[in-house]
C-alpha cells in the first residue's frame, strides 16, 4: 500500500510541474508493480517511457519496464 501511495505522490508532483505547451520529445520514469493471486506475492520494478512527435500528425512512443 505504501508503494502505491509513493507512486501516486511521485506522479502527482511530476505531472504538476509539466508545462502546458506540447513538447516534441518526452522522457519519463515510473515505478511498476504486479500482484498475482496464484503466487501470493507482488513484484515491483522500474520503467521508462520515451515519446517523440516529429509532426502534428505523426508520433512514436516506447515503454520499457524491468522487474528485478
Residue, then its C-alpha position, 0 to 999 in steps of 0.5 A: x500500500x505504501x508503494x502505491x501511495x509513493x507512486x501516486x505522490x511521485x506522479x502527482x508532483x511530476x505531472x504538476x510541474x509539466x508545462x502546458x505547451x506540447x513538447x516534441x520529445x518526452x522522457x519519463x520514469x515510473x515505478x511498476x508493480x504486479x500482484x498475482x493471486x496464484x503466487x501470493x506475492x507482488x513484484x515491483x520494478x522500474x520503467x521508462x517511457x520515451x515519446x517523440x512527435x516529429x509532426x502534428x500528425x505523426x508520433x512514436x512512443x516506447x515503454x520499457x519496464x524491468x522487474x528485478 
